[in-house]
Amino acid sequence: MKKTEIHDSYVLDTSAILTLWNDEEGADIVEDILRSNATVRVSFMSFMEGRYRIWKNINKKESEEFSKYLGLLSIKRIDISDAIFEKAIEIKAISNLSVCDSWIIATAIATDSILIHKDPEFEQVKEKVRLKALPFKLNIRAKKKR
């Protein structure tokens, strides 16, 4: 198994946090980063996105457990700032990404961090932000078309 190269600053996308929560392929990479001396940040939007996804797909109680879980991790929640606000506007204007993803990417740019993610759509802004992709999930719709 290849050892994860650790840098000094990361932002975890919602997909990376959910990879850890669900113990999916790539969870070991997220664990290595969290156990390192690196600064690990999470956008306020990922806190919200993770909670609503779990509530919608499972239930409110599980969403509340996820919130407690986030509180146990060695992460720093990043809230809105003028720099992140302006960068999120730019990312949304130049890409086909969601507003939520634009905030998360803007957080990585504004904090000069590597964005850990599982979202192939982020490739459209690879010139703007440093990316480290976890193993992508096979899209179920794409799988059915084959």
Buried (B, 14 or more C-beta within 10 A) or exposed (E): EEEBEEBEBBBBBBBBBBBBBEEBEBBBBBBBBBEBEBBBBBBBBBBEBBBEBBBEEEEEEBBEBBEEEBEEBEBEEBEBEEEBEEBBEBBBEEBEBBEBBBBBBBBBBBBEBBBBBBBEEBEEBEEBBBBBBBEEBEEEEEEEEE
